Amino acid sequence: MSTEALFGQVTLIGIGLIGSSIARALKGVKLADRVVAADLSPGVIARVTELGIADEATTDLAAAVRQADLVICCVPVGAMGLVAEVIGPHLKPGCIVSDVGSTKGSIVAQMAPHMPAGVHLIPAHPVAGTEHSGPDSGFAALFQDRWCIITPVPGSDQAAVDKLAAFWQALGSKTEVMAPDHHDLVLAITSHVPHLIAYNIVGTASDLEQVTESEVIKFSAGGFRDFTRIAASDPTMWRDVFLHNKEAVLEVLGRFTEDLIALQRNIRWGQGDQLFDLFTRTRAIRRSIIDQRQDTADPDFGRGRK
Amino acid sequence: MSTEALFGQVTLIGIGLIGSSIARALKGVKLADRVVAADLSPGVIARVTELGIADEATTDLAAAVRQADLVICCVPVGAMGLVAEVIGPHLKPGCIVSDVGSTKGSIVAQMAPHMPAGVHLIPAHPVAGTEHSGPDSGFAALFQDRWCIITPVPGSDQAAVDKLAAFWQALGSKTEVMAPDHHDLVLAITSHVPHLIAYNIVGTASDLEQVTESEVIKFSAGGFRDFTRIAASDPTMWRDVFLHNKEAVLEVLGRFTEDLIALQRNIRWGQGDQLFDLFTRTRAIRRSIIDQRQDTADPDFGRGRK
């Protein structure tokens, strides 16, 4: 075993977009002596073996975690409790158990009861992804320049938190520590409600009787197509997110709808100044996002121009 | 004068993203013997002259249209009536007057009264654009593979409609003929309401007291940043769109809100199957859009990976 690697064995459970991206990213850095990929699907494990992105690939979750110093659960939020229950009895003392889920309060509630004494549960969320799913869709640069939010729980060991932060930083991410509940509210506005309204507008469009689906598709470059990318994200993952971050999503959604009704009223009454003021204000936020390298400055995301 | 060009003189009025893209595209095809760029802003005209994207550039709209065989008005929807009033008396018989506005019913109502006998008013809308504005932001390939919707009015000369269609096809677009009212409904769902909800979510995010603007920006890669691109579009243009397509926007917005309230209820009552069904259905629409080359298949729009 190298004395330089941060971890001896890292085990990834669930090898989809995120799990396979971590596996790929680990090939380029000296973070783990050994990477084990585990997934309940034999098809996924066969593919991971073909891709050669892990030192070992198995459907046996218990066996996969026994020697692990870090376990990262990359399954849909709704499956985290089951995974914790399966692996809990097989974890070795000192192991750090983390995840990549988009909700944090629910994950703490699901996983903590199954963690044996001496194991460090430290949930985390790399805010990165694409609309594609599965082990073929991952890529090593996914976490570059993105933020990973770490949400320790009361009693979390600081050295373990620091080690997990160092892990994500080595994959190219910036890290921030936050309470689980605050994470869930922040992500409700920066991710969950945006996904919900994207799914919703695509649904509304396909249900309109006066406009054909063919017309919706043809003329989608007017803006609609942007929403279809987000609305092509993994259905299981996103169903779970909404069911497991209910309170924060409903809170932010209430604000969104209230603001939208006000805009609707501005339009009905021809109040152009209010519209203009909002449309000017929103431009500034885009500029800040680009300045902080969270998006490209290329027009139209640089789409189709390579 | 060449005998091969479709038009002798083409005059573009309003040299922003769209006007300057047409001017640039005209350099690569043999469509006009002479391209005149007109804009009321001396600053814009000075820049157009520097860029060298037109044969002549002037702030004098009347002079610009006198010899024109095709005039394309590329100004915000709310300014079309004024432009028509200014240029109307100076148009020569047989001239085709068109536009690129995102609403069509209102434009017909604004422009038709100012068109002298013998002039062909044929509104059109190239469904293409980016979030950037001004003469520097245009590029020749903007219309490639995009649809241009032509909305003739009762009595429109078929030969003139065909000629305008040939013009847009030569710029790389596909064309479709549609009634103005139907256009306005189709665009309400494929463009106008998507823009409104993008502006709205960005506004909601910046108004939340519990989440800082810094957090919204940092964690925007979770989905929010996609909306900020659309919400960075030209405020004047979009204010005018909403004021001039009020009926269709309010109709589609009513549907959107109704559907969103139903989703909100699904979340509140934990109805995961309904969420999953919608999230699966919306994926299919994305695939059709990609199959019909209206968007890139690259994950995340190919963003940042060139």
Interface residues (C-beta under 8 A of the other chain):
Chain A: S102 V127 A128 G129 T130 E131 H132 S137 A141 R146 W147 I149 E176 H182 L185 V186 L187 I189 T190 S191 H192 V193 P194 H195 L196 I197 A198 Y199 N200 I201 V202 G203 T204 A205 S206 D207 L208 Q210 V211 E213 E215 V216 I217 K218 F219 S220 A221 G222 G223 F224 R225 D226 F227 T228 R229 I230 A231 A232 S233 P235 T236 W238 R239 D240 F242 L243 K246 V249 L250 V252 L253 R255 F256 T257 D259 L260 I261 L263 Q264 N266 I267 R268 G270 G272 L275 F276 L278 F279 T280 R281 T282 R283 I285 R286 R287 S288 I289 Q292 Q294 D295 T296 P299 D300 F301 G302 R303 G304 R305 K306
Chain B: S102 V127 A128 G129 T130 E131 H132 S137 A141 R146 W147 I149 E176 H182 L185 V186 L187 I189 T190 S191 H192 V193 P194 H195 L196 I197 A198 Y199 N200 I201 V202 G203 T204 A205 S206 D207 L208 Q210 V211 E213 E215 V216 I217 K218 F219 S220 A221 G222 G223 F224 R225 D226 F227 T228 R229 I230 A231 A232 S233 P235 T236 W238 R239 D240 F242 L243 K246 V249 L250 V252 L253 R255 F256 T257 D259 L260 I261 L263 Q264 N266 I267 R268 G270 G272 L275 F276 L278 F279 T280 R281 T282 R283 I285 R286 R287 S288 I289 Q292 Q294 D295 T296 P299 D300 F301 G302 R303 G304 R305 K306
